[in-house]
Amino acid sequence: MSESHYIVCLRAGSWLHTNRGTTSAPFTSREAAIEAAIEEARNSGDPDAEVIVQASETSTETVWRSGREGQAER
């Protein structure tokens, strides 16, 4: 499992993404935050980077993994 996680979540009414303590925000929509997180993950050079959406306190979904062919592009 990758140690490079880009976590997308909704906080205080704004979408954001975080990676290793760095927060990028605000985004106007969930989709915009996901797209920005994927772009940063791609540019990170980490072959194991992942983008994970936190839907609630207990629910997450991995929406992108580096190097995975056939993924739905956002």
Buried (B, 14 or more C-beta within 10 A) or exposed (E): EBEBBBBBBBEEEEBBBBBEEEEBBEBEEBEBBBBBBBEBBEEBEBEBBBBBBBEEEEEBEEBBBBEEEEEEEB
